Amino acid sequence: MTASLTRRMTLFGIAAPILGVTKALTHATAAAAEGPTQATIKTPGETSMPAIQRFESTPAIPGIPLISWAVAHGEVVQISGITGSPGGDVAQQTRQVLARIDELLAKANTDKTRLISALVWLTDMSLFAAHNVAWNEWVDPKNPPARACLLSPQLWRPGLLVEIMVTAAR
């Protein structure tokens, strides 16, 4: 066996060169179920990379994806696609979604004034103007994010009209 092969390890079934040092993966989980979980990669003799924090992960329920509603790494926070409750009009659903986004941003120690980008999915583009009324009431007019609005003929549950995903800085 060559020295090169002895410096390889298998991580998740994939052989990766280690370049003479062994990397250790350390996992820490929060005590509270709604608190963040963290994973930090450390190399002996080096400082830790910024932790990845995960907020409000979904439980293991058949048919429901395992996701974190918010993930932070360093100074960047990503919020998953958020939907409101089925029923009501697009402005009501948009307000529900934006209130939930505010909650998740706060858990990750940031807020809507630090938004970088937003992706909006509407089930009908004729709802665009009514959605924008609720959006414009909420968004910080001095710090609006880059935004795209896309047509999605169907969201994950009947009756949903809007889904929004955002990225923010801390």
C-alpha positions as CSV (number, residue, x, y, z in Angstrom):
1,M,0.0,0.0,0.0
2,T,1.4,3.4,-0.9
3,A,1.6,6.4,1.4
4,S,-0.9,8.1,-0.8
5,L,-3.5,5.4,-0.1
6,T,-2.9,5.4,3.6
7,R,-3.8,9.1,3.7
8,R,-7.3,8.4,2.3
9,M,-10.4,7.9,4.3
10,T,-13.9,7.0,3.4
11,L,-16.5,9.6,4.3
12,F,-20.0,8.8,3.5
13,G,-18.8,6.0,1.1
14,I,-16.5,8.3,-0.9
15,A,-12.7,8.1,-0.7
16,A,-11.2,11.5,-0.1
17,P,-7.5,12.5,0.1
18,I,-6.6,14.1,3.5
19,L,-3.3,15.8,2.5
20,G,-1.4,14.5,5.5
21,V,-3.9,15.5,8.2
22,T,-7.0,13.8,9.6
23,K,-10.1,15.8,9.7
24,A,-12.6,15.2,12.5
25,L,-16.2,15.9,12.2
26,T,-17.8,16.9,15.4
27,H,-21.6,17.1,15.9
28,A,-23.2,19.1,18.7
29,T,-27.0,19.2,19.2
30,A,-28.9,21.8,21.1
31,A,-30.7,20.8,24.4
32,A,-34.0,22.3,23.3
33,A,-35.9,20.7,20.4
34,E,-36.4,24.0,18.8
35,G,-32.8,25.2,19.3
36,P,-30.2,25.1,16.7
37,T,-28.1,22.0,16.0
38,Q,-24.5,22.5,15.0
39,A,-21.8,20.7,13.0
40,T,-18.2,21.9,13.1
41,I,-15.3,20.6,11.0
42,K,-12.0,20.8,12.8
43,T,-8.5,20.1,11.5
44,P,-5.9,19.4,14.2
45,G,-3.9,22.5,14.8
46,E,-6.3,24.8,13.0
47,T,-9.2,26.9,14.2
48,S,-12.7,25.7,13.6
49,M,-14.7,26.7,10.6
50,P,-18.0,28.5,11.4
51,A,-20.6,26.2,12.7
52,I,-23.7,25.3,10.7
53,Q,-26.7,26.0,12.8
54,R,-30.1,24.4,12.0
55,F,-33.3,25.8,13.4
56,E,-36.6,23.9,13.8
57,S,-36.0,20.7,11.9
58,T,-39.0,18.7,10.9
59,P,-39.8,15.4,12.8
60,A,-39.6,12.1,11.0
61,I,-43.1,11.7,9.7
62,P,-43.9,9.4,6.7
63,G,-44.5,11.6,3.6
64,I,-43.0,14.7,5.1
65,P,-39.4,15.7,4.1
66,L,-36.7,16.0,6.8
67,I,-35.7,19.7,6.6
68,S,-34.6,22.5,8.7
69,W,-36.8,25.6,8.5
70,A,-33.7,27.8,8.9
71,V,-30.0,27.2,8.4
72,A,-27.2,29.6,9.3
73,H,-23.5,29.4,8.4
74,G,-21.3,32.2,9.3
75,E,-23.0,35.4,8.4
76,V,-25.6,33.9,6.0
77,V,-29.0,32.6,7.0
78,Q,-31.2,30.6,4.6
79,I,-34.9,30.2,5.3
80,S,-36.8,27.3,3.7
81,G,-39.8,27.8,1.5
82,I,-42.6,28.9,3.8
83,T,-46.3,28.6,3.2
84,G,-49.3,29.8,5.2
85,S,-52.5,28.0,5.9
86,P,-54.7,26.9,3.0
87,G,-57.7,29.2,2.6
88,G,-58.1,32.9,2.6
89,D,-56.8,35.1,-0.2
90,V,-53.2,35.6,-1.3
91,A,-52.7,38.7,0.8
92,Q,-53.7,36.9,4.0
93,Q,-51.5,33.9,3.1
94,T,-48.6,36.2,2.3
95,R,-48.9,38.0,5.7
96,Q,-48.9,34.6,7.4
97,V,-45.8,33.6,5.5
98,L,-44.0,36.8,6.2
99,A,-44.8,36.6,10.0
100,R,-43.3,33.1,10.1
101,I,-40.2,34.4,8.2
102,D,-39.8,37.1,10.8
103,E,-39.9,34.4,13.6
104,L,-37.3,32.3,11.9
105,L,-35.0,35.2,11.1
106,A,-35.2,36.2,14.8
107,K,-34.2,32.7,15.9
108,A,-31.1,33.0,13.6
109,N,-30.3,36.4,15.1
110,T,-31.2,38.6,12.1
111,D,-34.2,40.3,10.6
112,K,-35.8,41.5,7.4
113,T,-33.6,44.6,7.1
114,R,-30.7,42.1,6.4
115,L,-32.4,40.3,3.5
116,I,-30.3,39.5,0.5
117,S,-32.7,37.7,-1.7
118,A,-36.2,36.3,-1.9
119,L,-37.9,33.7,-4.1
120,V,-41.7,33.8,-4.3
121,W,-43.9,31.2,-5.9
122,L,-47.5,32.0,-6.8
123,T,-50.0,29.5,-8.0
124,D,-51.6,32.1,-10.3
125,M,-49.8,35.2,-11.7
126,S,-53.1,37.1,-11.6
127,L,-52.4,37.2,-7.8
128,F,-49.2,39.1,-8.3
129,A,-50.5,42.6,-7.5
130,A,-52.5,41.5,-4.4
131,H,-49.4,39.6,-3.1
132,N,-47.2,42.7,-3.7
133,V,-49.5,44.8,-1.5
134,A,-48.8,42.5,1.5
135,W,-45.1,42.2,0.5
136,N,-44.7,46.0,0.3
137,E,-46.3,46.5,3.7
138,W,-43.8,44.1,5.2
139,V,-40.5,44.6,3.4
140,D,-38.1,47.3,4.7
141,P,-38.3,50.0,2.0
142,K,-34.7,51.1,2.7
143,N,-33.3,47.5,2.4
144,P,-35.4,45.5,-0.2
145,P,-33.8,42.2,-1.3
146,A,-33.2,41.0,-4.8
147,R,-36.4,39.0,-5.6
148,A,-37.8,36.7,-8.2
149,C,-41.5,35.7,-8.5
150,L,-42.3,32.5,-10.3
151,L,-45.4,30.6,-11.3
152,S,-46.0,27.3,-9.6
153,P,-49.3,25.8,-10.7
154,Q,-49.5,23.7,-7.5
155,L,-47.8,24.0,-4.1
156,W,-47.5,21.1,-1.7
157,R,-51.0,21.3,-0.3
158,P,-54.3,22.2,-2.0
159,G,-55.5,25.8,-1.2
160,L,-52.0,27.2,-0.8
161,L,-51.4,30.3,-3.0
162,V,-47.9,31.5,-2.1
163,E,-44.6,30.2,-0.9
164,I,-41.6,32.4,0.0
165,M,-37.9,31.5,0.6
166,V,-35.4,34.1,1.7
167,T,-31.7,34.5,2.3
168,A,-30.4,37.0,4.9
169,A,-27.1,38.2,6.3
170,R,-26.6,38.3,10.1
